[in-house]
Amino acid sequence: MSVFEPMTPRFLTLTDVAETLNISAAQTYALVRSGELRAIKVGGRGQWRVEATELEKYISSAYEQTAEFVSTHPFGRDESPEETN
């Protein structure tokens, strides 16, 4: 790695995670509080941090769950995209 290349941070704020996933901060907080996305609380004020590797695991798991859903719920001719939401 060159000295001019920025290092990827090990821990991300919930805002960073929200931006990466293109969701709201409230949705990110809900993922963390439910345990769906592993995180830690740090410091005296208990700020949440998500390790970058945990975010990658979450994304991989979401891809697997989506693939399973798609394979068990085929998109039929009578079904429009609006009806699946």
Distance bins in CASP14 RR format, pairs under 12 A and 6 or more apart:
PFRMAT RR
TARGET T0000
AUTHOR 0000-0000-0000
RMODE 2
METHOD distances of the structure
MODEL  1
1 7 1 0 0 1 0 0 0 0 0 0 0
1 8 0 0 0 0 0 1 0 0 0 0 0
7 52 0 0 0 0 0 1 0 0 0 0 0
8 16 0 0 0 0 0 1 0 0 0 0 0
8 20 0 0 0 0 0 1 0 0 0 0 0
8 51 0 0 0 0 0 1 0 0 0 0 0
8 52 1 0 0 1 0 0 0 0 0 0 0
8 53 0 0 0 0 0 1 0 0 0 0 0
8 55 0 0 0 0 0 1 0 0 0 0 0
8 56 0 0 0 0 0 1 0 0 0 0 0
9 16 1 0 0 1 0 0 0 0 0 0 0
9 17 0 0 0 0 0 1 0 0 0 0 0
9 20 0 0 0 0 0 1 0 0 0 0 0
9 49 0 0 0 0 1 0 0 0 0 0 0
9 50 0 0 0 0 0 1 0 0 0 0 0
9 51 0 0 0 0 1 0 0 0 0 0 0
9 52 1 0 0 1 0 0 0 0 0 0 0
9 53 0 0 0 0 0 1 0 0 0 0 0
9 55 0 0 0 0 0 1 0 0 0 0 0
10 16 0 0 0 0 0 1 0 0 0 0 0
10 40 0 0 0 0 0 1 0 0 0 0 0
10 42 0 0 0 0 0 1 0 0 0 0 0
10 49 0 0 0 0 1 0 0 0 0 0 0
10 50 0 0 0 0 0 1 0 0 0 0 0
10 51 1 0 0 1 0 0 0 0 0 0 0
10 52 1 0 0 1 0 0 0 0 0 0 0
10 53 0 0 0 0 1 0 0 0 0 0 0
10 54 0 0 0 0 0 1 0 0 0 0 0
10 55 0 0 0 0 0 1 0 0 0 0 0
11 17 0 0 0 0 0 1 0 0 0 0 0
11 38 0 0 0 0 0 1 0 0 0 0 0
11 39 0 0 0 0 1 0 0 0 0 0 0
11 40 1 0 0 1 0 0 0 0 0 0 0
11 41 0 0 0 0 0 1 0 0 0 0 0
11 42 1 0 0 1 0 0 0 0 0 0 0
11 43 0 0 0 0 0 1 0 0 0 0 0
11 47 0 0 0 0 0 1 0 0 0 0 0
11 48 0 0 0 0 1 0 0 0 0 0 0
11 49 1 0 1 0 0 0 0 0 0 0 0
11 50 1 0 0 1 0 0 0 0 0 0 0
11 51 1 0 1 0 0 0 0 0 0 0 0
11 52 1 0 0 1 0 0 0 0 0 0 0
11 53 0 0 0 0 0 1 0 0 0 0 0
11 54 0 0 0 0 1 0 0 0 0 0 0
11 55 0 0 0 0 1 0 0 0 0 0 0
12 18 0 0 0 0 1 0 0 0 0 0 0
12 19 0 0 0 0 1 0 0 0 0 0 0
12 20 1 0 0 1 0 0 0 0 0 0 0
12 21 0 0 0 0 0 1 0 0 0 0 0
12 28 0 0 0 0 1 0 0 0 0 0 0
12 32 0 0 0 0 0 1 0 0 0 0 0
12 37 0 0 0 0 0 1 0 0 0 0 0
12 38 0 0 0 0 0 1 0 0 0 0 0
12 39 0 0 0 0 1 0 0 0 0 0 0
12 40 0 0 0 0 0 1 0 0 0 0 0
12 47 0 0 0 0 0 1 0 0 0 0 0
12 48 0 0 0 0 1 0 0 0 0 0 0
12 49 1 0 0 1 0 0 0 0 0 0 0
12 50 1 0 1 0 0 0 0 0 0 0 0
12 51 1 0 0 1 0 0 0 0 0 0 0
12 52 1 0 0 1 0 0 0 0 0 0 0
12 53 0 0 0 0 0 1 0 0 0 0 0
12 54 0 0 0 0 1 0 0 0 0 0 0
12 55 1 0 0 1 0 0 0 0 0 0 0
12 56 0 0 0 0 0 1 0 0 0 0 0
12 58 0 0 0 0 0 1 0 0 0 0 0
13 19 0 0 0 0 1 0 0 0 0 0 0
13 20 0 0 0 0 0 1 0 0 0 0 0
13 25 0 0 0 0 1 0 0 0 0 0 0
13 28 0 0 0 0 1 0 0 0 0 0 0
13 29 0 0 0 0 0 1 0 0 0 0 0
13 32 0 0 0 0 0 1 0 0 0 0 0
13 39 0 0 0 0 0 1 0 0 0 0 0
13 40 0 0 0 0 0 1 0 0 0 0 0
13 42 0 0 0 0 0 1 0 0 0 0 0
13 47 1 0 0 1 0 0 0 0 0 0 0
13 48 1 0 0 1 0 0 0 0 0 0 0
13 49 1 0 0 1 0 0 0 0 0 0 0
13 50 1 0 0 1 0 0 0 0 0 0 0
13 51 0 0 0 0 0 1 0 0 0 0 0
13 52 0 0 0 0 0 1 0 0 0 0 0
13 55 0 0 0 0 0 1 0 0 0 0 0
14 20 0 0 0 0 0 1 0 0 0 0 0
14 21 0 0 0 0 0 1 0 0 0 0 0
14 23 0 0 0 0 0 1 0 0 0 0 0
14 24 0 0 0 0 0 1 0 0 0 0 0
14 25 1 0 1 0 0 0 0 0 0 0 0
14 26 0 0 0 0 1 0 0 0 0 0 0
14 27 0 0 0 0 1 0 0 0 0 0 0
14 28 1 0 1 0 0 0 0 0 0 0 0
14 29 1 0 1 0 0 0 0 0 0 0 0
14 30 0 0 0 0 0 1 0 0 0 0 0
14 31 0 0 0 0 1 0 0 0 0 0 0
14 32 1 0 0 1 0 0 0 0 0 0 0
14 33 0 0 0 0 0 1 0 0 0 0 0
14 37 0 0 0 0 1 0 0 0 0 0 0
14 39 1 0 0 1 0 0 0 0 0 0 0
14 40 0 0 0 0 0 1 0 0 0 0 0
14 41 0 0 0 0 0 1 0 0 0 0 0
14 46 0 0 0 0 0 1 0 0 0 0 0
14 47 0 0 0 0 1 0 0 0 0 0 0
14 48 1 0 1 0 0 0 0 0 0 0 0
14 49 0 0 0 0 1 0 0 0 0 0 0
14 50 1 0 0 1 0 0 0 0 0 0 0
14 55 0 0 0 0 0 1 0 0 0 0 0
15 21 0 0 0 0 0 1 0 0 0 0 0
15 23 0 0 0 0 0 1 0 0 0 0 0
15 24 0 0 0 0 0 1 0 0 0 0 0
15 25 1 0 1 0 0 0 0 0 0 0 0
15 26 0 0 0 0 0 1 0 0 0 0 0
15 27 0 0 0 0 0 1 0 0 0 0 0
15 28 1 0 0 1 0 0 0 0 0 0 0
15 29 0 0 0 0 0 1 0 0 0 0 0
15 47 0 0 0 0 0 1 0 0 0 0 0
15 48 0 0 0 0 1 0 0 0 0 0 0
15 49 0 0 0 0 0 1 0 0 0 0 0
15 50 0 0 0 0 0 1 0 0 0 0 0
16 23 0 0 0 0 0 1 0 0 0 0 0
16 25 0 0 0 0 0 1 0 0 0 0 0
16 28 0 0 0 0 1 0 0 0 0 0 0
16 39 0 0 0 0 0 1 0 0 0 0 0
16 48 0 0 0 0 0 1 0 0 0 0 0
16 49 0 0 0 0 1 0 0 0 0 0 0
16 50 1 0 0 1 0 0 0 0 0 0 0
16 51 0 0 0 0 0 1 0 0 0 0 0
16 52 0 0 0 0 1 0 0 0 0 0 0
16 55 0 0 0 0 1 0 0 0 0 0 0
17 23 0 0 0 0 1 0 0 0 0 0 0
17 24 0 0 0 0 0 1 0 0 0 0 0
17 25 0 0 0 0 1 0 0 0 0 0 0
17 27 0 0 0 0 1 0 0 0 0 0 0
17 28 1 0 1 0 0 0 0 0 0 0 0
17 29 0 0 0 0 1 0 0 0 0 0 0
17 30 0 0 0 0 0 1 0 0 0 0 0
17 31 0 0 0 0 1 0 0 0 0 0 0
17 32 0 0 0 0 1 0 0 0 0 0 0
17 36 0 0 0 0 0 1 0 0 0 0 0
17 37 1 0 0 1 0 0 0 0 0 0 0
17 38 0 0 0 0 0 1 0 0 0 0 0
17 39 0 0 0 0 1 0 0 0 0 0 0
17 48 0 0 0 0 1 0 0 0 0 0 0
17 49 0 0 0 0 1 0 0 0 0 0 0
17 50 1 0 1 0 0 0 0 0 0 0 0
17 51 0 0 0 0 0 1 0 0 0 0 0
17 52 0 0 0 0 1 0 0 0 0 0 0
17 54 0 0 0 0 1 0 0 0 0 0 0
17 55 1 0 1 0 0 0 0 0 0 0 0
17 56 0 0 0 0 0 1 0 0 0 0 0
17 58 0 0 0 0 1 0 0 0 0 0 0
17 59 0 0 0 0 0 1 0 0 0 0 0
18 24 1 0 0 1 0 0 0 0 0 0 0
18 25 1 0 1 0 0 0 0 0 0 0 0
18 26 0 0 0 0 1 0 0 0 0 0 0
18 27 1 0 0 1 0 0 0 0 0 0 0
18 28 1 0 1 0 0 0 0 0 0 0 0
18 29 0 0 0 0 1 0 0 0 0 0 0
18 30 0 0 0 0 0 1 0 0 0 0 0
18 31 0 0 0 0 1 0 0 0 0 0 0
18 32 0 0 0 0 0 1 0 0 0 0 0
18 37 0 0 0 0 0 1 0 0 0 0 0
18 48 0 0 0 0 0 1 0 0 0 0 0
18 50 0 0 0 0 0 1 0 0 0 0 0
18 55 0 0 0 0 0 1 0 0 0 0 0
19 25 0 0 0 0 1 0 0 0 0 0 0
19 27 0 0 0 0 0 1 0 0 0 0 0
19 28 0 0 0 0 1 0 0 0 0 0 0
19 55 0 0 0 0 0 1 0 0 0 0 0
20 28 0 0 0 0 1 0 0 0 0 0 0
20 31 0 0 0 0 0 1 0 0 0 0 0
20 37 0 0 0 0 0 1 0 0 0 0 0
20 50 0 0 0 0 1 0 0 0 0 0 0
20 52 0 0 0 0 1 0 0 0 0 0 0
20 55 1 0 0 1 0 0 0 0 0 0 0
20 56 0 0 0 0 1 0 0 0 0 0 0
20 58 0 0 0 0 0 1 0 0 0 0 0
20 59 0 0 0 0 1 0 0 0 0 0 0
21 27 1 0 0 1 0 0 0 0 0 0 0
21 28 1 0 0 1 0 0 0 0 0 0 0
21 30 0 0 0 0 0 1 0 0 0 0 0
21 31 0 0 0 0 1 0 0 0 0 0 0
21 32 0 0 0 0 0 1 0 0 0 0 0
21 36 0 0 0 0 0 1 0 0 0 0 0
21 37 0 0 0 0 1 0 0 0 0 0 0
21 50 0 0 0 0 0 1 0 0 0 0 0
21 55 0 0 0 0 1 0 0 0 0 0 0
21 56 0 0 0 0 0 1 0 0 0 0 0
21 58 0 0 0 0 1 0 0 0 0 0 0
21 59 1 0 0 1 0 0 0 0 0 0 0
21 62 0 0 0 0 1 0 0 0 0 0 0
22 28 0 0 0 0 0 1 0 0 0 0 0
22 59 0 0 0 0 0 1 0 0 0 0 0
23 29 0 0 0 0 0 1 0 0 0 0 0
23 30 0 0 0 0 1 0 0 0 0 0 0
23 31 0 0 0 0 1 0 0 0 0 0 0
23 32 0 0 0 0 0 1 0 0 0 0 0
23 37 0 0 0 0 0 1 0 0 0 0 0
23 58 0 0 0 0 0 1 0 0 0 0 0
23 62 0 0 0 0 0 1 0 0 0 0 0
24 30 0 0 0 0 1 0 0 0 0 0 0
24 31 0 0 0 0 0 1 0 0 0 0 0
25 31 0 0 0 0 0 1 0 0 0 0 0
25 32 0 0 0 0 0 1 0 0 0 0 0
25 48 0 0 0 0 0 1 0 0 0 0 0
26 32 0 0 0 0 0 1 0 0 0 0 0
26 33 0 0 0 0 0 1 0 0 0 0 0
27 33 0 0 0 0 0 1 0 0 0 0 0
27 34 0 0 0 0 0 1 0 0 0 0 0
27 36 0 0 0 0 0 1 0 0 0 0 0
27 37 0 0 0 0 0 1 0 0 0 0 0
28 34 0 0 0 0 0 1 0 0 0 0 0
28 35 0 0 0 0 0 1 0 0 0 0 0
28 36 0 0 0 0 0 1 0 0 0 0 0
28 37 1 0 0 1 0 0 0 0 0 0 0
28 39 0 0 0 0 1 0 0 0 0 0 0
28 48 0 0 0 0 1 0 0 0 0 0 0
28 49 0 0 0 0 0 1 0 0 0 0 0
28 50 0 0 0 0 1 0 0 0 0 0 0
28 55 0 0 0 0 0 1 0 0 0 0 0
28 58 0 0 0 0 0 1 0 0 0 0 0
29 35 0 0 0 0 0 1 0 0 0 0 0
29 36 0 0 0 0 0 1 0 0 0 0 0
29 37 0 0 0 0 1 0 0 0 0 0 0
29 39 0 0 0 0 1 0 0 0 0 0 0
29 41 0 0 0 0 0 1 0 0 0 0 0
29 47 0 0 0 0 0 1 0 0 0 0 0
29 48 1 0 0 1 0 0 0 0 0 0 0
29 50 0 0 0 0 0 1 0 0 0 0 0
30 36 0 0 0 0 1 0 0 0 0 0 0
30 37 0 0 0 0 1 0 0 0 0 0 0
30 39 0 0 0 0 0 1 0 0 0 0 0
30 48 0 0 0 0 0 1 0 0 0 0 0
31 37 1 0 1 0 0 0 0 0 0 0 0
31 38 0 0 0 0 1 0 0 0 0 0 0
31 39 0 0 0 0 1 0 0 0 0 0 0
31 48 0 0 0 0 0 1 0 0 0 0 0
31 50 0 0 0 0 1 0 0 0 0 0 0
31 54 0 0 0 0 0 1 0 0 0 0 0
31 55 0 0 0 0 0 1 0 0 0 0 0
31 58 1 0 0 1 0 0 0 0 0 0 0
31 59 0 0 0 0 0 1 0 0 0 0 0
31 61 0 0 0 0 0 1 0 0 0 0 0
31 62 0 0 0 0 0 1 0 0 0 0 0
32 38 1 0 0 1 0 0 0 0 0 0 0
32 39 1 0 1 0 0 0 0 0 0 0 0
32 40 0 0 0 0 1 0 0 0 0 0 0
32 41 0 0 0 0 1 0 0 0 0 0 0
32 46 0 0 0 0 0 1 0 0 0 0 0
32 47 0 0 0 0 0 1 0 0 0 0 0
32 48 1 0 1 0 0 0 0 0 0 0 0
32 49 0 0 0 0 1 0 0 0 0 0 0
32 50 1 0 0 1 0 0 0 0 0 0 0
32 51 0 0 0 0 0 1 0 0 0 0 0
32 54 0 0 0 0 1 0 0 0 0 0 0
32 55 0 0 0 0 0 1 0 0 0 0 0
32 58 0 0 0 0 0 1 0 0 0 0 0
33 39 0 0 0 0 1 0 0 0 0 0 0
33 41 0 0 0 0 0 1 0 0 0 0 0
33 48 0 0 0 0 1 0 0 0 0 0 0
34 58 0 0 0 0 0 1 0 0 0 0 0
35 48 0 0 0 0 0 1 0 0 0 0 0
35 50 0 0 0 0 0 1 0 0 0 0 0
35 54 0 0 0 0 0 1 0 0 0 0 0
35 58 0 0 0 0 1 0 0 0 0 0 0
35 61 0 0 0 0 0 1 0 0 0 0 0
36 50 0 0 0 0 0 1 0 0 0 0 0
36 54 0 0 0 0 0 1 0 0 0 0 0
36 55 0 0 0 0 0 1 0 0 0 0 0
36 57 0 0 0 0 0 1 0 0 0 0 0
36 58 1 0 0 1 0 0 0 0 0 0 0
36 59 0 0 0 0 0 1 0 0 0 0 0
36 61 0 0 0 0 1 0 0 0 0 0 0
36 62 0 0 0 0 1 0 0 0 0 0 0
36 65 0 0 0 0 0 1 0 0 0 0 0
37 48 0 0 0 0 1 0 0 0 0 0 0
37 49 0 0 0 0 0 1 0 0 0 0 0
37 50 1 0 0 1 0 0 0 0 0 0 0
37 51 0 0 0 0 0 1 0 0 0 0 0
37 53 0 0 0 0 0 1 0 0 0 0 0
37 54 1 0 0 1 0 0 0 0 0 0 0
37 55 1 0 0 1 0 0 0 0 0 0 0
37 56 0 0 0 0 0 1 0 0 0 0 0
37 57 0 0 0 0 1 0 0 0 0 0 0
37 58 1 0 1 0 0 0 0 0 0 0 0
37 59 0 0 0 0 1 0 0 0 0 0 0
37 61 0 0 0 0 1 0 0 0 0 0 0
37 62 0 0 0 0 1 0 0 0 0 0 0
38 48 0 0 0 0 0 1 0 0 0 0 0
38 49 0 0 0 0 0 1 0 0 0 0 0
38 50 1 0 0 1 0 0 0 0 0 0 0
38 51 1 0 0 1 0 0 0 0 0 0 0
38 52 0 0 0 0 0 1 0 0 0 0 0
38 53 0 0 0 0 1 0 0 0 0 0 0
38 54 1 0 1 0 0 0 0 0 0 0 0
38 55 0 0 0 0 1 0 0 0 0 0 0
38 56 0 0 0 0 0 1 0 0 0 0 0
38 57 1 0 0 1 0 0 0 0 0 0 0
38 58 1 0 0 1 0 0 0 0 0 0 0
38 61 0 0 0 0 0 1 0 0 0 0 0
39 46 0 0 0 0 0 1 0 0 0 0 0
39 47 0 0 0 0 0 1 0 0 0 0 0
39 48 1 0 1 0 0 0 0 0 0 0 0
39 49 1 0 0 1 0 0 0 0 0 0 0
39 50 1 0 1 0 0 0 0 0 0 0 0
39 51 1 0 0 1 0 0 0 0 0 0 0
39 52 0 0 0 0 0 1 0 0 0 0 0
39 54 1 0 0 1 0 0 0 0 0 0 0
39 55 0 0 0 0 1 0 0 0 0 0 0
39 57 0 0 0 0 0 1 0 0 0 0 0
39 58 0 0 0 0 0 1 0 0 0 0 0
40 46 0 0 0 0 1 0 0 0 0 0 0
40 47 0 0 0 0 1 0 0 0 0 0 0
40 48 1 0 0 1 0 0 0 0 0 0 0
40 49 1 0 1 0 0 0 0 0 0 0 0
40 50 0 0 0 0 1 0 0 0 0 0 0
40 51 1 0 0 1 0 0 0 0 0 0 0
40 54 0 0 0 0 1 0 0 0 0 0 0
41 47 1 0 0 1 0 0 0 0 0 0 0
41 48 1 0 1 0 0 0 0 0 0 0 0
41 49 1 0 0 1 0 0 0 0 0 0 0
41 50 0 0 0 0 0 1 0 0 0 0 0
42 48 0 0 0 0 1 0 0 0 0 0 0
42 49 1 0 1 0 0 0 0 0 0 0 0
42 50 0 0 0 0 0 1 0 0 0 0 0
42 51 0 0 0 0 0 1 0 0 0 0 0
43 49 0 0 0 0 1 0 0 0 0 0 0
48 54 0 0 0 0 0 1 0 0 0 0 0
49 55 0 0 0 0 0 1 0 0 0 0 0
50 56 0 0 0 0 0 1 0 0 0 0 0
50 57 0 0 0 0 0 1 0 0 0 0 0
50 58 0 0 0 0 1 0 0 0 0 0 0
50 59 0 0 0 0 0 1 0 0 0 0 0
51 57 0 0 0 0 1 0 0 0 0 0 0
51 58 0 0 0 0 0 1 0 0 0 0 0
52 58 0 0 0 0 0 1 0 0 0 0 0
52 59 0 0 0 0 0 1 0 0 0 0 0
53 59 0 0 0 0 0 1 0 0 0 0 0
53 60 0 0 0 0 0 1 0 0 0 0 0
54 60 0 0 0 0 0 1 0 0 0 0 0
54 61 0 0 0 0 0 1 0 0 0 0 0
55 61 0 0 0 0 0 1 0 0 0 0 0
55 62 0 0 0 0 0 1 0 0 0 0 0
56 62 0 0 0 0 0 1 0 0 0 0 0
56 63 0 0 0 0 0 1 0 0 0 0 0
57 63 0 0 0 0 0 1 0 0 0 0 0
57 64 0 0 0 0 0 1 0 0 0 0 0
58 64 0 0 0 0 0 1 0 0 0 0 0
58 65 0 0 0 0 0 1 0 0 0 0 0
59 65 0 0 0 0 0 1 0 0 0 0 0
59 66 0 0 0 0 0 1 0 0 0 0 0
60 66 0 0 0 0 0 1 0 0 0 0 0
60 67 0 0 0 0 0 1 0 0 0 0 0
61 67 0 0 0 0 0 1 0 0 0 0 0
61 68 0 0 0 0 0 1 0 0 0 0 0
62 68 0 0 0 0 0 1 0 0 0 0 0
62 69 0 0 0 0 0 1 0 0 0 0 0
63 69 0 0 0 0 0 1 0 0 0 0 0
63 70 0 0 0 0 0 1 0 0 0 0 0
64 70 0 0 0 0 0 1 0 0 0 0 0
64 71 0 0 0 0 0 1 0 0 0 0 0
65 71 0 0 0 0 0 1 0 0 0 0 0
65 72 0 0 0 0 0 1 0 0 0 0 0
65 73 0 0 0 0 0 1 0 0 0 0 0
66 72 0 0 0 0 0 1 0 0 0 0 0
66 73 0 0 0 0 0 1 0 0 0 0 0
67 73 0 0 0 0 0 1 0 0 0 0 0
69 75 0 0 0 0 0 1 0 0 0 0 0
69 84 0 0 0 0 0 1 0 0 0 0 0
70 76 0 0 0 0 0 1 0 0 0 0 0
70 84 0 0 0 0 0 1 0 0 0 0 0
73 79 0 0 0 0 1 0 0 0 0 0 0
73 83 0 0 0 0 0 1 0 0 0 0 0
73 84 0 0 0 0 1 0 0 0 0 0 0
74 84 0 0 0 0 0 1 0 0 0 0 0
75 81 0 0 0 0 1 0 0 0 0 0 0
75 83 0 0 0 0 0 1 0 0 0 0 0
75 84 1 0 0 1 0 0 0 0 0 0 0
76 83 0 0 0 0 0 1 0 0 0 0 0
76 84 0 0 0 0 1 0 0 0 0 0 0
78 84 0 0 0 0 0 1 0 0 0 0 0
79 85 0 0 0 0 0 1 0 0 0 0 0
END
